[in-house]
């Protein structure tokens, strides 16, 4: 155990640490007690029983950590609704909002390595806790010793109804009948995380051929981090090449999405997000503001201008997007890591809904994903980023990378830089890129 294993620091929406080092049952009890103190302090004037929803992912001991957190909250007279099996994080957020709970907890480390676990806090509005909330919770650490009491009820019936309503929300947000009847083949990569076979169960029963890979629980996530980025999606790319029209991938707790086109190439968020915006604004006729982080493609900006949609630019981090979704009429907000929030849903990333929306966009367009990207580039330009590689000290130290492939890249030849294997082009991009800017080719 490391010397700082007792030090607890909150990140963007909670606390993460290495299991059995920083993330121990003792430290979990401290954090849960601090969260209970926050809930009691926030709701004290109302003189009513506080309520919280608790869920967990498929990581090692997540179910036991979740139960212990529930027992601490219950020991503080908080009414606890605890899911009995691993569930997607967006379902917990949905449950918090539907049950009008005061908050929620998800035991997950999201896309982090398998030896991590975490304590994500959900706010009463059905989204990730703000920095202000987590700062207060952190300040309440060790204010009082953990109050642990055996939890004698899980409120199973209520949570079963909430799950049914969440499924109905996903199916009603998209044209589920059209998706099921489409003559397409789709592959979904759960990466052994909480997405499981959710998408497959929603889309079975029609002409659509839907297949889930890496759908079973594996606490080691098959030896990779459960993050839907190119280097972790080799099985999905291979299977799509063999059988699919398109593919989607999900992180460990199913709040992010990745996409693969019909050629077996990973699509970047600089392609996926603008395509989804086009689908919502052009084909579905939806309106509202567009939130773009500073690292996102300028194509999103140009499409928003084309449809006269208000544009908001924020620092990197979904918490800034969620804040705008609570205050403004926002159509879509996205971060480069695959977290996307849309109008008419919870102010939260939802990988399952976004997977369905991506598929709906492809089927509605009547084109392959690569054709959709080419048409978007014809209308709005092509997005590139340029980076300086610290390993390349010879001539031409800059790497120019098209977001759709690495075919035009100037590649770092350092052995340690070999990341982002494209397959078709046998290209590699440096993993230690230290600067990036964007440019557009017309």
C-alpha positions, -999 to +999 in steps of 0.1 A: +000+000+000+014+034-010+022+061+015-006+084+002-033+057+001-053+075+027-053+108+007-086+113-011-088+139-039-119+144-061-117+148-098-143+160-123-173+142-109-159+120-081-130+100-067-109+073-083-081+052-070-063+019-073-082-010-058-068-023-025-044+007-024-063+040-022-097+024-031-103+004+000-135-003+020-122+020+048-116+049+024-149+042+006-167+045+040-151+079+046-162+092+012-197+078+015-200+094+050-188+127+036-215+124+008-241+117+034-231+148+053-234+168+021-269+154+014-281+161+050-267+196+050-282+204+016-317+192+026-318+200+063-342+230+060-368+207+043-370+183+073-377+153+051-361+119+045-333+121+020-331+097-009-302+084-030-298+059-058-267+037-060-255+017-090-222+000-100-203-013-130-186-047-137-153-040-121-137-061-094-157-059-062-179-031-075-210-048-062-195-051-027-183-015-027-217-003-038-234-023-010-210-008+016-216+027+003-254+020+006-250+008+041-232+040+051-259+062+036-285+040+052-267+044+085-273+081+081-311+076+076-309+081+039-335+062+019-314+041-005-324+025-038-296+000-048-294-017-081-289-055-077-267-059-108-243-039-129-260-011-149-250+016-173-242+049-155-268+068-175-295+046-161-285+056-126-287+093-136-321+087-151-332+070-119-321+099-098-342+123-119-373+100-122-374+091-085-367+128-076-339+116-054-315+140-038-285+124-055-268+092-066-236+072-066-221+050-092-192+027-083-171+029-114-138+041-128-153+045-162-127+042-190-097+039-166-075+008-163-090-024-146-071-020-114-089+013-106-124+018-092-143+050-084-171+068-066-191+090-091-216+114-076-248+122-095-266+154-087-304+157-082-310+170-117-299+136-132-263+145-143-228+145-130-221+165-098-205+199-104-171+209-091-188+229-064-206+198-051-175+176-051-155+203-034-180+204-005-180+166-002-142+166-001-143+192+026-165+170+047-142+140+048-137+127+083-162+153+097-177+123+114-169+086+116-188+064+091-222+053+103-227+018+088-261-001+091-272-033+074-294-025+044-326-046+046-343-034+015-332-026-021-365-011-034-363-036-062-398-030-076-393+008-080-360+003-098-374-023-121-401+003-131-374+029-136-354+006-158-385-001-179-391+036-183-355+042-193-357+016-220-389+033-232-371+066-233-343+052-255-368+035-279-390+066-282-361+090-287-352+073-320-374+057-346-369+022-332-392+006-357-372+019-386-340+008-371-353-027-365-366-030-400-334-018-417-315-043-439-282-035-422-256-054-401-245-037-370-218-047-344-218-033-309-187-036-287-195-035-250-158-039-242-169-062-213-184-032-196-219-022-184-233-017-219-235-055-220-262-065-246-284-035-240-284-023-276-289-058-290-319-064-268-334-030-279-330-037-316-338-074-320-370-086-336-367-072-372-346-074-403-317-056-387-288-080-379-274-069-346-244-085-329-227-078-296-191-086-290-172-085-257-205-085-240-197-107-211-183-094-178-146-095-176-131-074-147-098-072-167-117-059-198-098-083-221-065-068-212-072-032-225-086-001-209-124+000-215-121+032-236-136+032-271-106+046-289-088+032-320-061+012-302-087-006-280-112-014-307-093-040-329-120-067-323-148-043-333-129-032-364-122-067-375-158-079-370-173-049-388-150-056-417-162-092-418-200-086-413-211-051-405-223-019-421-212+000-390-201-005-354-203+013-321-182+008-289-188+018-253-166+025-223-167+006-190-198+023-176-215+030-210-217+068-208-194+073-238-195+061-274-171+053-302-179+045-338-164+024-366-173+028-403-181+000-428-144-002-438-134-011-403-119+023-395-124+040-362-142+073-367-131+103-346-154+125-326-145+152-351-165+132-375-192+116-353-203+147-335-208+169-367-226+140-383-250+136-354-256+174-353-264+173-390-288+144-384-306+162-355-308+196-372-313+186-409-331+153-409-350+156-376-356+193-378-346+199-342-333+232-329-313+245-300-279+256-290-247+237-299-219+233-273-184+228-286-154+223-264-122+241-275-107+208-287-137+200-310-138+202-348-146+235-365-170+215-386-194+216-357-191+253-356-198+257-393-228+234-393-243+253-363-238+286-383-254+270-414-286+262-395-285+294-374-281+276-342-265+294-312-230+282-306-214+279-271-177+272-266-165+258-233-133+244-218-127+207-221-149+187-197-185+176-198-193+194-166-192+227-185-216+212-212-240+199-185-241+233-168-252+249-201-278+222-207-293+231-173-295+268-181-300+270-219-320+253-247-292+231-259-296+207-288-263+189-285-231+192-265-201+169-269-166+164-257-138+149-277-136+117-256-170+105-268-193+120-241-224+135-258-255+150-244-287+158-264-319+177-260-349+160-246-329+136-224-311+139-192-283+165-190-257+137-191-236+116-214-254+085-225-235+061-247-265+039-253-287+066-266-259+080-287-252+046-302-288+044-313-287+080-327-255+072-347-272+042-362-304+062-369-282+088-387-266+062-409-299+045-418-317+078-424-289+090-447-291+059-468-253+060-471-224+043-455-206+062-427-176+069-449-199+083-476-216+105-451-182+119-439-171+126-475-204+144-482-200+164-450-165+174-460-177+185-494-202+208-478-182+221-448-146+214-454-122+188-440-108+190-405-071+184-397-049+188-367-012+194-366+012+183-339+048+185-329+064+152-320+091+154-293+109+123-307+115+135-342+145+158-342+153+156-379+136+175-407+099+181-408+091+176-371+054+183-376+028+156-380-002+165-401-031+141-394-065+138-412-091+130-386-105+102-408-074+082-413-036+084-409-029+081-446-014+116-450+004+116-417+041+123-413+050+097-387+073+096-358+098+068-362+106+063-325+097+028-314+080+040-283+056+061-303+038+033-321+002+040-314-028+044-336-022+015-361-044+021-390-041-014-406-047-003-442-020+023-443+005+008-419+008+042-402+017+051-367+013+084-347+034+095-318+018+089-284+036+119-269+021+147-289+025+179-269+007+205-290-022+204-314-039+230-335-066+226-361-068+237-398-094+232-425-087+222-461-114+233-486 
